[in-house]
Amino acid sequence: MQVFTRSFKAMLTAAALTAAAAMPAAAQEFPGGRGIEFVAGYGPGGGHDTMLRMMAKIIQSDKIVDAKINVVNKPGGAGATSLGYLNSHKGDGHYLMSATSSFITTPLTTDVGLNYKDFTPIARLGIDPVIMVVSAKSPIQSLDDVKNADGVLNIAGGGRGQIENIVTILLGDKMDKTFNFIPFQGDGEVSTAVLSGQVDAAMINPGAIKEFIEAGRVRAIAISTDERTTMLPDVPTFKESGFDVVAAVFRGVVAAKDISEEEKSYLSNMVEKLQATDAWKSQYLEPNGIVPGYLSPDDFGSYLEQTNELYRSTLERLNLLKG
């Protein structure tokens, strides 16, 4: 009888071990031996690609997680290709995609069949605000001078519907004043336009114009953040100058829709730990002139909703919404 009992117990133990070995990877703790794919919606060397590759580098060098990370580029359609790619992996948390303004504007201006609600917010990592500058030779010293200027001022910035255009429109609303927004191709052309006096003022990324501010060739009037930045601490915000204009290009990451809470928590914790490192500040934020601005998944979700409405209403005024 004892021999039978021992034999029966041995059979049960062997069966249990066999069953455990046969358990699928999905039943293991996430990520279950699989790597995580970072998806860039634009080509190598662009802003999306640069951010994700720096994220991957720091996550692995600081051993924030053990999972292998692979960065892939899915360019095309102003981010539309990457939206479709991530959507094809609905319910799978092994994919993390970069998200900036095109994450909002592309669905609003083109019929891609998707929008920000079709994805899982993970984190906002920083913002690219807009700074208003004039030539050092300009008589304009403050936003009050802008408001009280005679005639219609010519203001340079990026393309129609981009953040510089939006900030110009919002400022005009707050001042009850009309501006003539002149779009240029890239920050280099915008800088040249204001330096040469082709325009009265410019809306531009702070990092792109900082050296000219420090050299005294242009004068910074205001920045579109909630509070002054450490990068340019002497530049007042539009808000503190009496004109409540707060808007910026965001830099964040999203996952596919319908991922599990375990997967969402893993990705969120990974990114939260990343953005708190000294390496993230010194190797990514500061060299790229990006203002820190971490938001957790829930807060980022609320931010995306507000940002979508801001872009939607402005693009509608510009007749740029999809038909």
C-alpha distance (Angstrom), angle and dihedral (degrees) to the residues before:
residue distance angle dihedral
M1 . . .
Q2 3.85 . .
V3 3.80 90.0 .
F4 3.80 89.8 53.1
T5 3.82 92.1 48.0
R6 3.80 92.7 50.1
S7 3.79 90.1 47.1
F8 3.82 91.9 48.9
K9 3.82 91.5 49.5
A10 3.79 90.5 49.7
M11 3.80 90.0 52.2
L12 3.83 91.2 51.0
T13 3.81 91.7 49.0
A14 3.78 92.1 49.2
A15 3.80 90.9 48.3
A16 3.80 91.6 50.2
L17 3.80 92.1 50.4
T18 3.79 91.1 48.2
A19 3.81 91.6 50.2
A20 3.82 92.2 48.9
A21 3.79 91.1 50.6
A22 3.76 90.1 50.1
M23 3.83 94.9 52.6
P24 3.83 110.7 122.6
A25 3.82 120.3 -112.6
A26 3.83 89.6 -113.4
A27 3.82 89.2 66.9
Q28 3.80 91.9 55.6
E29 3.78 123.4 86.8
F30 3.82 111.5 -74.9
P31 3.00 128.9 -64.7
G32 3.80 84.5 28.5
G33 3.78 98.6 -156.2
R34 3.80 93.9 -50.0
G35 3.77 124.8 117.5
I36 3.81 125.8 -120.0
E37 3.78 120.2 -114.2
F38 3.81 118.9 -143.1
V39 3.82 109.0 -154.4
A40 3.81 120.7 -152.0
G41 3.80 115.7 -163.8
Y42 3.80 92.8 -153.0
G43 3.80 136.2 47.2
P44 3.81 129.9 -79.0
G45 3.80 114.6 -65.5
G46 3.80 95.2 25.3
G47 3.79 125.8 118.1
H48 3.81 94.8 -93.7
D49 3.79 92.6 48.3
T50 3.82 93.6 45.4
M51 3.80 92.9 51.5
L52 3.80 95.7 47.4
R53 3.81 94.7 45.8
M54 3.80 90.9 50.7
M55 3.81 89.2 48.0
A56 3.81 90.8 51.7
K57 3.80 92.3 46.5
I58 3.81 94.8 51.9
I59 3.81 95.2 40.8
Q60 3.78 90.1 54.7
S61 3.83 98.6 38.6
D62 3.82 91.8 48.6
K63 3.82 90.9 41.7
I64 3.81 91.9 -128.4
V65 3.82 89.2 156.2
D66 3.79 132.9 4.6
A67 3.80 96.6 -135.8
K68 3.78 117.9 110.1
I69 3.82 112.7 -112.5
N70 3.78 124.3 -149.6
V71 3.81 123.7 -172.6
V72 3.81 115.9 -147.3
N73 3.79 129.0 -177.2
K74 3.80 121.0 -136.5
P75 3.83 103.1 176.1
G76 3.78 125.0 176.4
G77 3.78 142.9 92.0
A78 3.83 95.8 30.5
G79 3.78 89.8 -65.4
A80 3.81 96.4 -36.3
T81 3.81 93.0 116.4
S82 3.80 92.4 56.3
L83 3.81 91.3 46.6
G84 3.79 90.0 56.1
Y85 3.79 91.9 44.4
L86 3.80 94.2 52.7
N87 3.80 91.2 43.7
S88 3.81 89.1 56.0
H89 3.82 87.3 64.0
K90 3.79 95.4 55.0
G91 3.80 111.2 162.5
D92 3.82 93.9 20.4
G93 3.82 117.0 108.4
H94 3.80 94.9 -166.5
Y95 3.82 91.5 93.3
L96 3.82 127.7 74.8
M97 3.82 120.6 -179.2
S98 3.79 130.7 -162.2
A99 3.80 114.1 -118.5
T100 3.80 127.7 -163.8
S101 3.81 133.5 148.5
S102 3.82 93.2 -53.3
F103 3.82 87.8 63.0
I104 3.81 84.7 70.0
T105 3.80 104.2 27.7
T106 3.82 100.2 46.5
P107 3.85 93.9 60.3
L108 3.82 89.2 45.2
T109 3.79 95.9 51.2
T110 3.81 102.7 32.7
D111 3.79 133.8 41.4
V112 3.81 100.6 -112.0
G113 3.80 94.8 143.5
L114 3.81 92.1 -127.1
N115 3.79 137.6 81.7
Y116 3.80 139.9 177.2
K117 3.82 91.4 -74.7
D118 3.82 90.0 65.9
F119 3.81 92.4 69.0
T120 3.81 139.7 58.5
P121 3.83 115.5 -109.7
I122 3.80 111.6 -133.0
A123 3.81 106.9 168.8
R124 3.77 147.4 -30.4
L125 3.80 107.7 -133.5
G126 3.79 103.9 -174.8
I127 3.78 146.6 -33.6
D128 3.79 138.6 -115.1
P129 3.81 104.6 -145.6
V130 3.79 127.2 -167.3
I131 3.78 124.1 -112.4
M132 3.79 124.3 -159.6
V133 3.79 113.7 -139.3
V134 3.79 138.2 175.1
S135 3.78 132.3 -167.3
A136 3.80 114.1 -83.8
K137 3.82 86.1 -118.8
S138 3.81 92.5 57.9
P139 3.81 119.3 108.8
I140 3.83 88.5 -137.4
Q141 3.80 110.3 107.3
S142 3.80 102.8 161.0
L143 3.79 145.6 7.2
D144 3.79 88.9 -92.1
D145 3.80 87.5 61.2
V146 3.80 88.6 51.1
K147 3.80 91.0 51.3
N148 3.80 93.5 46.8
A149 3.81 96.4 43.6
D150 3.79 115.7 122.4
G151 3.78 118.6 -116.6
V152 3.80 128.0 2.2
L153 3.80 115.3 -43.4
N154 3.81 120.1 -136.9
I155 3.81 110.5 -131.7
A156 3.80 122.7 -169.9
G157 3.78 124.4 -148.4
G158 3.80 145.8 131.3
G159 3.80 123.9 -56.6
R160 3.78 126.3 -45.0
G161 3.77 111.5 -75.8
Q162 3.79 93.8 20.5
I163 3.80 123.1 121.7
E164 3.82 94.4 -91.5
N165 3.80 89.7 55.2
I166 3.80 90.9 47.2
V167 3.81 93.6 50.9
T168 3.82 89.8 48.9
I169 3.81 90.8 52.7
L170 3.81 92.8 46.3
L171 3.81 91.5 49.3
G172 3.79 90.5 49.8
D173 3.80 89.4 52.3
K174 3.81 92.4 50.8
M175 3.81 91.7 47.3
D176 3.80 94.8 39.9
K177 3.77 85.3 -128.2
T178 3.81 135.2 125.5
F179 3.81 121.6 -127.9
N180 3.78 129.1 -168.0
F181 3.81 103.4 -128.6
I182 3.81 112.7 -155.7
P183 3.83 114.4 -164.7
F184 3.80 120.1 -144.6
Q185 3.79 132.8 -174.7
G186 3.78 106.1 -105.1
D187 3.78 138.1 -23.1
G188 3.80 92.7 -77.9
E189 3.79 92.5 63.4
V190 3.80 91.6 44.0
S191 3.81 90.9 52.4
T192 3.80 91.5 49.4
A193 3.80 91.5 49.5
V194 3.80 94.5 54.6
L195 3.81 95.0 39.5
S196 3.81 92.2 51.6
G197 3.79 94.2 45.3
Q198 3.81 94.7 -115.5
V199 3.81 87.7 133.1
D200 3.79 135.6 28.0
A201 3.79 94.8 -124.6
A202 3.79 143.1 -13.2
M203 3.78 138.7 -137.2
I204 3.80 108.8 -146.1
N205 3.80 145.9 149.5
P206 3.82 109.3 -81.6
G207 3.79 93.4 -131.7
A208 3.80 91.2 56.4
I209 3.81 94.8 54.2
K210 3.82 102.5 29.9
E211 3.81 95.7 100.9
F212 3.81 91.3 53.7
I213 3.81 90.5 49.2
E214 3.81 91.1 51.0
A215 3.82 90.5 46.5
G216 3.80 90.3 53.2
R217 3.79 94.4 -119.5
V218 3.81 95.3 118.5
R219 3.79 132.1 28.3
A220 3.79 120.4 -132.6
I221 3.80 112.0 -136.9
A222 3.82 104.7 177.6
I223 3.81 144.1 -22.4
S224 3.81 127.2 -136.7
T225 3.82 98.8 -128.1
D226 3.81 129.2 109.6
E227 3.80 91.0 -117.0
R228 3.79 135.9 15.0
T229 3.79 115.0 -79.9
T230 3.79 128.7 -122.4
M231 3.80 88.0 -131.2
L232 3.82 92.3 62.1
P233 3.81 105.5 13.1
D234 3.81 94.7 167.6
V235 3.79 94.3 58.0
P236 3.83 113.0 93.8
T237 3.77 122.2 -138.1
F238 3.79 121.6 -113.2
K239 3.79 85.7 -117.9
E240 3.81 97.2 56.6
S241 3.80 89.0 44.9
G242 3.78 89.3 62.4
F243 3.82 101.2 -95.9
D244 3.81 113.5 99.7
V245 3.80 100.3 -142.1
V246 3.81 115.3 145.1
A247 3.81 118.0 164.0
A248 3.79 137.3 131.7
V249 3.77 144.8 160.3
F250 3.80 107.6 -97.8
R251 3.78 128.7 -144.2
G252 3.77 115.2 -152.6
V253 3.78 147.2 130.7
V254 3.80 133.1 -114.3
A255 3.78 134.9 -172.6
A256 3.78 131.9 -147.6
K257 3.79 120.6 -75.7
D258 3.82 122.4 -92.8
I259 3.80 97.5 23.8
S260 3.81 116.5 155.5
E261 3.80 123.4 -96.8
E262 3.82 88.1 -113.5
E263 3.79 91.2 56.0
K264 3.81 93.2 44.7
S265 3.80 91.5 49.4
Y266 3.82 92.2 48.8
L267 3.82 93.1 51.5
S268 3.80 93.2 42.3
N269 3.81 93.8 50.0
M270 3.79 90.9 46.8
V271 3.81 93.1 53.3
E272 3.80 94.1 41.4
K273 3.81 90.8 54.6
L274 3.80 90.6 45.7
Q275 3.81 95.5 53.9
A276 3.81 91.2 50.0
T277 3.82 93.7 59.8
D278 3.79 123.5 103.5
A279 3.80 88.3 -130.9
W280 3.82 91.8 61.3
K281 3.79 91.3 53.5
S282 3.80 96.8 42.8
Q283 3.80 99.5 37.3
Y284 3.80 102.0 36.4
L285 3.80 117.7 11.5
E286 3.80 100.1 42.5
P287 3.85 99.4 40.4
N288 3.81 90.4 49.3
G289 3.79 96.6 44.2
I290 3.80 92.7 -119.0
V291 3.79 120.9 155.8
P292 3.83 114.1 -131.8
G293 3.78 111.2 -110.8
Y294 3.79 113.9 153.9
L295 3.81 117.1 -178.0
S296 3.82 125.8 -177.6
P297 3.83 120.9 -127.2
D298 3.81 95.9 -89.3
D299 3.80 94.5 43.3
F300 3.79 91.1 44.9
G301 3.80 89.2 51.8
S302 3.81 90.8 54.3
Y303 3.79 90.1 46.0
L304 3.81 91.6 52.8
E305 3.80 90.5 52.1
Q306 3.81 91.7 51.7
T307 3.79 92.6 44.0
N308 3.79 92.0 49.6
E309 3.80 90.0 55.0
L310 3.81 91.9 47.7
Y311 3.81 92.3 52.2
R312 3.80 93.6 40.8
S313 3.79 94.5 53.8
T314 3.81 93.5 44.0
L315 3.80 95.4 45.2
E316 3.80 88.6 49.2
R317 3.81 89.6 56.7
L318 3.80 88.8 50.8
N319 3.83 92.3 48.1
L320 3.79 90.0 -121.0
L321 3.80 99.6 122.5
K322 3.80 116.8 112.9
G323 3.80 114.0 -94.5
